Amino acid sequence: MNGILPIGLASGLAAALLFLVVRTGGIFALVLDMLAPLPILIAALGWGPRAALIGTAVGTLTITSIVAGPAGLVFGLGIGLPAWLMGILLLSHRKQDGFILFLPIGIALLAMCLISALMALTAAVMIGGDPDGLLQAFRKVIDAIAQVHPTLIDSLGLSRDDIARLLAQFAPPVFSGIGVITNCALVWLAAKLVEMSGRLLRPWPDLAMTSMPPSVLGLTVLSGIMSILFESFGGLYARCILAALLTAYALEGFGVITVMTRGMAWRNTLLAVFFIVLVGFSALTLPLFLAMAALGIVDRMAGLRHRAMLRHAEYPPSSDTPADIH
């Protein structure tokens, strides 16, 4: 099977180990847990979706045999299955006139948004069961924090009930947006690692030119309207989708800056300052995020990146770049 079985076994065991290390506690363990999909993504991009599916099954069975409760199911549905699906999307292709046309990366980015939103809603349901249960769960968290750091809660200027209500409304959408960024970073890292070994099963495109389908603008508007009109978990899921799509558009907005500054002597300095401000100044994080999302949406309508590439008289490989069949 061209090494698919041993690679699948190894990726499943590695992913299970990264998933289980969070039980040891600590920030470092949490970081390793976030890397749990990476071995399965590597198997998918280097050896195909079958290797990733084997890894998902092995990881799920390993965790189920070690840890009591739903941990194995959480790994299978929350870690292995999305990584396997992402491998399928990234390697999907069709043949045309002696060339292989791969599925645009923008389609995979849209899938990441929908998966992240669904996972955020699933986590909310598992925590609370229903909206009232979710609110009660956050109230308990606030009470626990208040016992350890009472001045922290008082400094917010809101009652504990108001804070819990805000968390119940906005924590899942924030988790959804973070999920999109995390998944994009993991896919990029997996592709780079596999590319270094010479086993990447598709030509890797210029990610700065990644663009979701035009119809996603309509889905963004619809999710925004539904997040206002609907209550309960329906409205919460709409907010999760909206947050995920805005995050994806923010990534596209950063792609606009990346493309438009190519060839400039101060480009690296500009990008470094942008990241420092984004990460180091929390008061500016949300405004910058919304500005990048707006820039991504404007680019979708006005084609800013393509105009910039025309000015530079060069055409980077896009997600649809044909690859010669050998």
Backbone torsions as a table, in degrees:
resi	resn	phi	psi	omega
1	MET	NA	25.2	174.8
2	ASN	60.5	30.9	178.8
3	GLY	81.1	5.9	-176.6
4	ILE	-63.8	-43.9	-176.9
5	LEU	-64.1	-52.8	179.2
6	PRO	-62.7	-36.5	178.2
7	ILE	-65.9	-41.5	177.6
8	GLY	-61.8	-44.2	178.1
9	LEU	-61.4	-46.3	-178.0
10	ALA	-65.0	-41.4	-179.3
11	SER	-67.1	-38.4	178.4
12	GLY	-64.8	-43.1	179.5
13	LEU	-66.6	-41.5	179.2
14	ALA	-64.5	-43.0	179.4
15	ALA	-64.8	-40.2	178.5
16	ALA	-63.5	-40.7	178.8
17	LEU	-62.9	-44.6	178.6
18	LEU	-64.4	-35.6	179.5
19	PHE	-69.2	-38.5	-175.7
20	LEU	-80.0	-20.7	-175.0
21	VAL	-66.4	-20.5	179.4
22	VAL	-63.5	-22.4	-180.0
23	ARG	-68.1	-16.7	177.9
24	THR	-78.2	-15.3	178.5
25	GLY	84.1	168.2	177.9
26	GLY	97.1	157.4	-179.3
27	ILE	-65.4	-41.4	-178.5
28	PHE	-61.9	-39.6	178.1
29	ALA	-64.4	-36.1	178.8
30	LEU	-66.3	-39.0	178.0
31	VAL	-63.3	-43.8	178.4
32	LEU	-63.0	-37.1	178.5
33	ASP	-63.3	-36.5	178.3
34	MET	-66.5	-23.0	179.4
35	LEU	-86.5	1.9	-175.4
36	ALA	-55.2	-38.2	179.5
37	PRO	-70.9	-14.9	-171.5
38	LEU	-58.5	-48.3	-180.0
39	PRO	-59.9	-37.0	-179.8
40	ILE	-71.6	-36.9	175.5
41	LEU	-64.3	-39.6	177.6
42	ILE	-62.4	-43.9	178.2
43	ALA	-62.2	-39.5	-178.6
44	ALA	-66.6	-45.9	-174.7
45	LEU	-77.9	-23.2	-178.5
46	GLY	-101.0	-28.6	-175.7
47	TRP	-127.5	-2.5	174.9
48	GLY	102.9	163.9	-177.9
49	PRO	-59.9	-29.0	179.2
50	ARG	-62.9	-40.2	176.7
51	ALA	-62.7	-39.3	178.3
52	ALA	-66.8	-37.8	179.1
53	LEU	-66.1	-40.2	176.1
54	ILE	-62.8	-43.5	178.4
55	GLY	-61.2	-40.6	177.9
56	THR	-61.6	-45.5	180.0
57	ALA	-64.7	-44.3	-179.1
58	VAL	-64.1	-45.2	179.4
59	GLY	-62.4	-42.1	-179.9
60	THR	-64.0	-46.8	180.0
61	LEU	-65.1	-38.4	179.8
62	THR	-63.3	-47.2	-178.8
63	ILE	-67.6	-39.1	178.9
64	THR	-62.7	-36.3	-179.5
65	SER	-76.1	-19.5	-177.3
66	ILE	-99.2	-41.7	-173.1
67	VAL	-113.0	130.6	176.5
68	ALA	-75.8	155.5	178.1
69	GLY	95.9	-162.5	-173.2
70	PRO	-88.1	14.9	-175.7
71	ALA	-58.7	-41.5	179.4
72	GLY	-62.9	-40.9	178.6
73	LEU	-65.9	-39.9	178.1
74	VAL	-62.0	-42.5	177.8
75	PHE	-64.1	-47.3	-176.4
76	GLY	-61.9	-45.2	-176.0
77	LEU	-85.0	-31.6	-174.7
78	GLY	-97.2	-21.9	-177.7
79	ILE	-115.3	-59.0	-173.5
80	GLY	-69.7	-49.0	-176.1
81	LEU	-61.9	-47.1	176.9
82	PRO	-61.0	-37.8	179.1
83	ALA	-65.8	-39.8	177.8
84	TRP	-64.7	-45.6	178.7
85	LEU	-62.4	-38.1	179.1
86	MET	-65.3	-37.4	176.2
87	GLY	-62.4	-41.0	177.9
88	ILE	-61.4	-46.5	-178.2
89	LEU	-64.9	-45.3	-176.1
90	LEU	-67.5	-25.6	-178.3
91	LEU	-102.4	-1.3	178.2
92	SER	-65.1	136.4	-176.7
93	HIS	-156.3	168.9	173.6
94	ARG	-139.8	154.7	-179.5
95	LYS	-99.5	136.6	-180.0
96	GLN	-151.1	119.1	175.9
97	ASP	53.8	43.4	177.3
98	GLY	79.3	9.3	178.7
99	PHE	-121.3	160.1	173.4
100	ILE	-108.5	121.0	178.0
101	LEU	-104.1	115.1	-179.5
102	PHE	-86.0	155.1	178.5
103	LEU	-61.6	133.8	179.6
104	PRO	-57.0	143.1	179.1
105	ILE	-61.1	-28.6	179.0
106	GLY	-60.4	-32.8	176.3
107	ILE	-65.6	-41.6	177.5
108	ALA	-64.5	-36.6	177.7
109	LEU	-64.3	-40.8	176.2
110	LEU	-62.4	-42.2	178.1
111	ALA	-61.8	-39.5	176.7
112	MET	-58.8	-40.7	179.7
113	CYS	-61.7	-48.2	-177.6
114	LEU	-66.4	-39.6	178.8
115	ILE	-66.2	-44.4	-179.7
116	SER	-63.0	-41.1	178.3
117	ALA	-64.4	-41.2	179.2
118	LEU	-66.2	-39.6	178.5
119	MET	-66.2	-37.8	178.0
120	ALA	-64.2	-43.0	178.2
121	LEU	-66.0	-41.0	179.0
122	THR	-60.8	-42.2	177.9
123	ALA	-62.3	-39.8	178.5
124	ALA	-64.1	-41.3	178.4
125	VAL	-65.4	-41.1	-179.9
126	MET	-66.3	-33.8	-179.2
127	ILE	-74.8	-45.4	-173.0
128	GLY	-113.3	-26.0	-178.0
129	GLY	84.1	-42.7	175.5
130	ASP	-150.7	172.1	-177.1
131	PRO	-56.6	-41.3	179.0
132	ASP	-65.8	-39.8	178.2
133	GLY	-65.1	-37.6	177.6
134	LEU	-65.0	-40.8	178.5
135	LEU	-63.7	-42.5	178.7
136	GLN	-64.3	-37.7	179.5
137	ALA	-63.1	-42.0	178.4
138	PHE	-70.9	-31.4	175.2
139	ARG	-62.4	-39.7	178.0
140	LYS	-65.1	-38.4	178.2
141	VAL	-64.2	-44.1	179.6
142	ILE	-63.3	-42.0	178.8
143	ASP	-62.8	-39.7	179.8
144	ALA	-65.9	-41.2	178.1
145	ILE	-66.1	-39.2	-178.7
146	ALA	-64.1	-31.7	178.5
147	GLN	-69.0	-32.5	-179.2
148	VAL	-89.4	-43.1	-178.7
149	HIS	-128.5	74.4	-176.6
150	PRO	-63.0	-34.4	-178.8
151	THR	-68.9	-28.4	179.7
152	LEU	-63.8	-45.6	-179.8
153	ILE	-68.3	-41.6	-179.1
154	ASP	-65.8	-30.9	-177.5
155	SER	-69.9	-16.3	-179.6
156	LEU	-74.7	-19.2	177.9
157	GLY	75.0	15.8	178.3
158	LEU	-125.8	155.2	175.5
159	SER	-71.9	162.0	-179.9
160	ARG	-62.9	-36.4	178.6
161	ASP	-65.0	-39.7	179.3
162	ASP	-66.3	-40.7	179.0
163	ILE	-64.7	-43.7	179.1
164	ALA	-62.8	-38.0	179.6
165	ARG	-66.7	-40.6	177.4
166	LEU	-64.6	-41.4	178.6
167	LEU	-64.2	-41.7	180.0
168	ALA	-63.3	-31.6	-178.6
169	GLN	-82.2	-36.4	-168.1
170	PHE	-116.9	-15.5	179.3
171	ALA	-63.6	-46.6	177.8
172	PRO	-60.2	-43.9	176.2
173	PRO	-61.3	-38.8	177.5
174	VAL	-63.1	-42.7	177.1
175	PHE	-60.9	-37.2	179.0
176	SER	-64.2	-45.1	178.9
177	GLY	-65.1	-41.3	177.5
178	ILE	-63.4	-35.4	178.6
179	GLY	-62.0	-38.4	178.3
180	VAL	-63.5	-45.7	-179.7
181	ILE	-63.6	-44.3	-179.3
182	THR	-62.3	-45.7	-178.9
183	ASN	-65.1	-39.8	177.7
184	CYS	-62.4	-42.9	-179.7
185	ALA	-64.3	-40.2	-179.3
186	LEU	-68.1	-41.2	178.2
187	VAL	-63.3	-43.6	178.8
188	TRP	-62.0	-45.4	-178.9
189	LEU	-64.2	-43.6	179.0
190	ALA	-61.2	-44.3	179.9
191	ALA	-63.0	-41.1	180.0
192	LYS	-65.3	-42.7	180.0
193	LEU	-64.5	-42.5	179.6
194	VAL	-69.3	-37.8	179.4
195	GLU	-63.3	-36.4	178.4
196	MET	-63.1	-30.3	179.1
197	SER	-85.0	-7.1	179.7
198	GLY	78.9	17.0	-176.5
199	ARG	-110.6	6.1	-178.0
200	LEU	-61.5	127.3	-171.2
201	LEU	-86.7	5.7	175.4
202	ARG	-147.6	149.8	174.0
203	PRO	-66.2	132.0	-175.4
204	TRP	-84.9	127.5	-174.9
205	PRO	-81.5	175.9	173.2
206	ASP	-78.5	103.8	-173.8
207	LEU	-64.6	-25.4	178.9
208	ALA	-64.3	-18.3	179.4
209	MET	-98.1	6.9	-179.5
210	THR	-61.7	133.6	-178.8
211	SER	-146.1	130.2	177.1
212	MET	-73.6	161.4	-179.8
213	PRO	-58.4	151.4	-179.5
214	PRO	-58.3	-31.7	-178.1
215	SER	-64.5	-16.3	-179.1
216	VAL	-65.7	-27.0	175.6
217	LEU	-59.3	-42.2	177.0
218	GLY	-64.0	-40.6	178.2
219	LEU	-64.3	-36.2	178.4
220	THR	-64.2	-46.0	178.7
221	VAL	-63.7	-43.5	-179.3
222	LEU	-62.5	-43.5	179.7
223	SER	-65.4	-34.6	176.6
224	GLY	-64.8	-42.6	178.7
225	ILE	-65.5	-44.7	-179.0
226	MET	-65.6	-32.5	179.2
227	SER	-66.5	-23.8	177.9
228	ILE	-88.3	-41.4	-173.2
229	LEU	-79.1	-33.9	-173.1
230	PHE	-99.0	145.7	176.1
231	GLU	-109.4	-169.3	178.7
232	SER	57.1	-152.7	-175.5
233	PHE	-74.8	-19.3	175.4
234	GLY	-63.4	-48.9	176.8
235	GLY	-66.4	-34.9	178.8
236	LEU	-64.9	-41.1	178.5
237	TYR	-65.9	-37.5	176.8
238	ALA	-62.4	-39.7	178.0
239	ARG	-67.8	-36.1	177.3
240	CYS	-64.5	-41.8	177.4
241	ILE	-64.9	-43.8	-180.0
242	LEU	-60.1	-45.3	180.0
243	ALA	-63.5	-40.7	-179.7
244	ALA	-65.9	-43.5	-179.3
245	LEU	-67.6	-39.7	177.6
246	LEU	-64.5	-35.8	176.4
247	THR	-63.8	-43.2	178.5
248	ALA	-63.2	-41.1	177.4
249	TYR	-66.8	-32.2	175.6
250	ALA	-64.7	-39.6	176.0
251	LEU	-63.9	-39.5	176.2
252	GLU	-65.7	-36.5	176.7
253	GLY	-62.4	-39.9	175.5
254	PHE	-65.8	-33.8	174.8
255	GLY	-62.0	-35.7	176.9
256	VAL	-60.7	-47.0	179.2
257	ILE	-62.2	-42.1	-179.2
258	THR	-60.5	-43.8	-178.6
259	VAL	-71.6	-43.4	-173.8
260	MET	-72.4	-18.6	179.7
261	THR	-99.4	4.8	179.4
262	ARG	-62.7	135.4	-179.8
263	GLY	88.5	-7.5	179.3
264	MET	-84.9	141.0	-176.0
265	ALA	-66.1	-31.5	-175.8
266	TRP	-98.6	16.5	-175.4
267	ARG	-60.1	-50.1	-177.6
268	ASN	-62.2	-37.6	178.3
269	THR	-64.9	-43.2	179.1
270	LEU	-60.7	-46.6	-179.2
271	LEU	-65.4	-38.4	179.2
272	ALA	-64.4	-43.9	178.2
273	VAL	-62.6	-39.4	178.9
274	PHE	-59.5	-47.8	-179.4
275	PHE	-65.4	-39.4	179.4
276	ILE	-62.5	-44.4	178.6
277	VAL	-65.8	-42.4	-177.8
278	LEU	-63.0	-42.1	-175.8
279	VAL	-89.8	-37.7	-171.5
280	GLY	-88.2	-18.1	-178.4
281	PHE	-119.4	93.5	-173.9
282	SER	-61.6	-30.0	-179.3
283	ALA	-66.3	-23.1	-178.8
284	LEU	-99.8	-5.9	-175.2
285	THR	-61.7	-51.8	-178.8
286	LEU	-64.8	-46.2	177.2
287	PRO	-59.8	-41.0	178.5
288	LEU	-65.7	-40.5	178.7
289	PHE	-60.8	-47.3	-179.7
290	LEU	-65.7	-35.8	177.7
291	ALA	-65.4	-41.2	178.6
292	MET	-66.7	-39.4	177.7
293	ALA	-63.1	-42.0	178.2
294	ALA	-63.7	-39.4	178.2
295	LEU	-64.4	-39.0	177.1
296	GLY	-63.7	-39.3	179.0
297	ILE	-68.8	-41.4	177.2
298	VAL	-61.1	-41.9	178.5
299	ASP	-61.1	-37.6	179.2
300	ARG	-61.2	-35.3	-176.9
301	MET	-90.2	-30.0	-173.8
302	ALA	-110.5	-9.6	178.4
303	GLY	64.8	45.9	-176.2
304	LEU	-61.1	-42.8	-177.0
305	ARG	-66.9	-41.8	-179.7
306	HIS	-66.4	-35.6	176.2
307	ARG	-65.6	-39.9	178.5
308	ALA	-63.6	-40.1	179.6
309	MET	-67.3	-34.5	176.6
310	LEU	-65.4	-37.7	178.5
311	ARG	-65.8	-34.5	178.1
312	HIS	-82.5	-4.4	178.7
313	ALA	55.5	42.8	175.4
314	GLU	-145.6	152.1	-178.3
315	TYR	-125.1	105.8	-179.2
316	PRO	-70.6	156.0	175.6
317	PRO	-62.4	124.3	179.3
318	SER	-96.3	-178.1	-179.2
319	SER	-65.4	-18.5	-177.8
320	ASP	-100.6	8.6	-176.4
321	THR	-59.1	124.6	179.5
322	PRO	-66.9	146.1	176.0
323	ALA	-118.2	130.9	179.1
324	ASP	-60.3	140.2	176.4
325	ILE	-85.9	124.6	178.6
326	HIS	-115.5	NA	NA
